[in-house]
Amino acid sequence: MIHELRIYHCVPGRLPNLLRRFETITLDIWKKHGIRQAGFWTVAIGDSNQDLHYLVEWESLAERDQKWGAFQADPEWIAKRAETERDGPIVASITNMILQPTAFSAVR
């Protein structure tokens, strides 16, 4: 199992828009493509309360490439993402990491 950590750094004031988009649009499209989320977090105490952190689970990098590519090219996603950004971008930048568990990790 591979875990991908993605951190979306929002345009100031736009985090509620991003959360709404995930809850009402993105997760349904992910289900269609078989993308599995392991959890979502916002920052209560830390550097920025305008960030969304989440983990995605993959069986392999090949699965990630296939499913993420299909999601990104999905016409429904492209249209709905554009609709949610008609007042401007929501995400300023994205940090993305493929995590590797340690030998002593409870998650493998």
Secondary structure, 3 states (H helix, E strand, C coil): CEEEEEEEEECCCCHHHHHHHHHHHHHHHHHHHCCEEEEEEECCCCCCCCEEEEEEEECCHHHHHHHHHHHHHCHHHHHHHHHHCCCCCCEEEEEEEEECCCCCCCCC
